[in-house]
Amino acid sequence: MKKEKLRNTLTLLVGTLLVPLVFIAQSSQPITEILEEEYRKEGFDINITEILMNFRNQLLENQYIVNSDLSGPSRLYAKLDAMVDKAQPEKLGIDRLLDKAPMTRLRNGVDILSLNDNDQISVALLTYYQLISEKYAQLELYLQDIRLVQFKGKDLPINSFEAVIFDSVDQLSYRNVNMGNAQITLRADPATPSEFVNFIMNKLRAMNIRKVTYLRK
């Protein structure tokens, strides 16, 4: 009985000691490898190291950053934040929307500030790569005060509203855009009736558009 109790105690002790060892082993893994594992869970087999290298080179080539910005995460974040609104994905070698879920899981499960500078820089680059890639999924509708909707500079008849939006999103499928990650911004004349704005927003919600933003002009 005593031997069995001792054995159980030793097993528990060894297990307790192994936990921090496993954590240390995992934390020494490059963040790019951890990210690749997270993306594989979503069905994306991508080379994060290659993506980040190409993105970094494009940022340098387009003069959004300089080499010294890559010396520390704080400086890099400031530069990336300043350029994100004007940057266009196709001009930075981003050919499709990169799913956000793996990055979110990483941020929820890892203390980013505890990472070394190289890993923090990798996280910064991929974060803004993903943000810029979402521009492929951004569509804009313009609401007029006479209860008309314009899309891509043309009037969009209400009786074909859903069909046109569905088709426009489907045409972007090669960019990894779908109804689940599409984002639509509504811009409206100041005199546009509120009930018309609500009518259009309800239509978009019924289509399961991921994000609808309303901006009165």
C-alpha positions in Angstrom: 0.0 0.0 0.0 2.8 2.4 1.0 4.7 1.5 -2.2 1.7 2.2 -4.4 1.2 5.5 -2.6 4.8 6.4 -3.1 4.6 5.5 -6.8 1.5 7.7 -7.3 3.3 10.6 -5.5 6.4 10.2 -7.7 4.2 10.0 -10.8 2.4 13.2 -9.8 5.7 14.9 -9.1 7.3 13.9 -12.4 4.1 15.1 -14.2 4.2 18.4 -12.4 7.9 18.9 -13.4 7.2 18.1 -17.0 4.5 20.8 -17.4 7.0 23.7 -17.3 9.4 21.7 -19.5 6.8 21.2 -22.2 5.9 24.9 -22.0 9.5 25.9 -22.3 9.9 23.6 -25.3 6.8 25.0 -27.0 7.8 28.6 -26.2 11.2 28.1 -27.9 9.4 27.2 -31.1 9.6 30.0 -33.7 6.4 32.0 -33.9 6.2 31.4 -37.6 6.0 27.7 -37.1 3.3 28.1 -34.5 1.3 30.3 -36.9 1.7 27.8 -39.7 0.2 25.1 -37.3 -2.7 27.4 -36.5 -3.4 28.0 -40.2 -3.2 24.3 -40.9 -6.0 23.8 -38.4 -8.1 26.1 -40.7 -7.1 24.1 -43.8 -4.5 26.6 -45.0 -1.1 25.2 -45.9 1.0 28.3 -46.2 4.6 29.2 -45.7 4.5 32.1 -43.2 8.3 32.7 -43.4 8.0 33.2 -47.2 4.9 35.4 -46.8 6.6 37.7 -44.3 9.8 37.9 -46.3 7.9 39.0 -49.5 5.7 41.4 -47.6 8.7 43.0 -45.9 10.5 43.4 -49.2 7.4 45.0 -50.7 7.1 47.4 -47.8 10.7 48.4 -48.3 10.4 48.7 -52.0 7.3 50.9 -51.7 9.1 53.0 -49.0 6.5 52.4 -46.4 9.3 51.3 -44.1 13.1 51.5 -44.0 15.5 48.8 -42.8 15.9 50.5 -39.4 12.2 50.1 -38.7 12.8 46.4 -38.5 15.2 46.8 -35.6 12.4 46.9 -33.0 8.6 46.1 -32.8 7.5 49.5 -31.4 8.9 51.4 -34.3 7.6 48.9 -36.8 4.1 49.0 -35.4 4.1 52.8 -35.7 5.1 52.7 -39.3 2.7 50.0 -40.3 -0.2 51.8 -38.5 0.6 54.9 -40.4 0.4 53.2 -43.8 -2.4 50.6 -43.4 -5.2 52.9 -44.6 -3.6 53.9 -47.9 -1.9 50.6 -48.7 -3.4 48.4 -51.5 -3.0 44.6 -51.2 -2.2 44.0 -54.9 0.7 46.5 -54.8 2.2 44.7 -51.8 2.2 41.2 -53.2 -0.9 40.2 -51.3 -3.0 38.1 -53.7 -5.9 37.0 -51.4 -7.6 37.6 -48.1 -5.8 35.9 -45.2 -8.1 34.4 -42.6 -8.1 36.2 -39.3 -9.0 33.3 -36.9 -5.5 31.8 -36.5 -4.0 35.2 -35.7 -6.8 35.8 -33.1 -6.1 32.4 -31.5 -2.4 33.2 -31.3 -3.0 36.6 -29.6 -5.4 35.0 -27.2 -3.0 32.2 -26.3 0.4 33.9 -26.3 1.7 37.0 -24.4 3.0 38.8 -27.4 5.1 41.2 -25.3 7.0 38.3 -23.8 8.2 37.1 -27.2 11.7 38.1 -28.5 12.0 41.0 -30.9 12.2 38.8 -34.0 9.0 37.0 -33.1 7.3 40.3 -32.2 8.3 41.7 -35.6 6.9 38.6 -37.3 3.6 39.0 -35.5 3.5 42.7 -36.4 4.1 42.0 -40.1 1.5 39.3 -40.3 -1.0 41.3 -38.4 -0.9 44.1 -40.9 -0.6 41.7 -43.9 -3.9 40.2 -42.7 -5.5 43.7 -42.2 -4.5 44.8 -45.7 -5.6 41.6 -47.2 -9.2 42.2 -45.9 -9.5 45.1 -48.4 -10.3 42.5 -51.0 -13.5 41.8 -49.0 -14.6 45.5 -48.6 -17.5 46.6 -50.8 -19.2 50.0 -50.7 -22.8 51.0 -51.3 -23.9 54.6 -51.7 -27.5 55.5 -50.5 -29.1 58.6 -52.1 -31.7 60.7 -50.5 -34.2 59.7 -53.2 -34.1 56.1 -51.9 -31.7 54.8 -54.6 -28.7 52.6 -54.0 -25.5 53.0 -56.1 -22.9 50.2 -56.3 -19.7 50.6 -58.3 -21.0 53.9 -59.8 -24.3 52.4 -61.1 -27.8 52.3 -59.7 -28.7 49.0 -58.0 -32.4 48.1 -58.4 -33.9 46.9 -55.1 -35.5 43.9 -56.9 -32.0 42.6 -57.9 -30.2 43.8 -54.7 -29.4 40.4 -53.2 -28.5 38.8 -56.6 -26.0 41.6 -57.4 -24.3 41.5 -54.0 -24.1 37.7 -54.0 -22.6 37.7 -57.5 -20.1 40.4 -56.6 -18.9 38.4 -53.6 -18.8 35.2 -55.6 -16.6 36.9 -58.3 -14.1 37.5 -55.5 -13.9 33.9 -54.4 -10.5 33.5 -56.0 -9.4 36.1 -53.5 -10.7 33.9 -50.6 -13.7 36.3 -50.2 -17.1 34.8 -49.2 -20.3 35.9 -47.5 -18.8 35.0 -44.2 -15.9 37.5 -44.4 -17.3 40.2 -46.7 -17.5 43.7 -45.3 -19.9 46.3 -46.6 -19.8 50.0 -45.9 -22.9 52.1 -46.5 -22.4 55.8 -47.2 -25.5 58.0 -47.4 -26.6 61.5 -48.3 -27.4 63.5 -45.2 -31.0 63.6 -46.2 -31.4 59.9 -46.7 -34.4 58.7 -44.7 -33.5 56.6 -41.7 -36.1 53.9 -42.6 -34.4 53.4 -46.0 -31.0 53.0 -44.3 -32.5 50.5 -41.9 -34.2 48.7 -44.8 -30.9 48.2 -46.6 -29.0 47.2 -43.5 -31.6 44.6 -42.7 -31.3 43.2 -46.2 -27.5 42.9 -45.7 -27.8 41.3 -42.3 -30.3 38.7 -43.7 -27.6 37.8 -46.3 -25.2 37.0 -43.4 -22.7 39.7 -44.4 -19.9 39.5 -41.7 -19.7 43.3 -41.1 -21.9 46.2 -42.1 -20.7 49.8 -41.4 -22.9 52.8 -41.8 -21.3 56.2 -42.5 -23.5 59.2 -43.1 -21.8 61.5 -45.6 
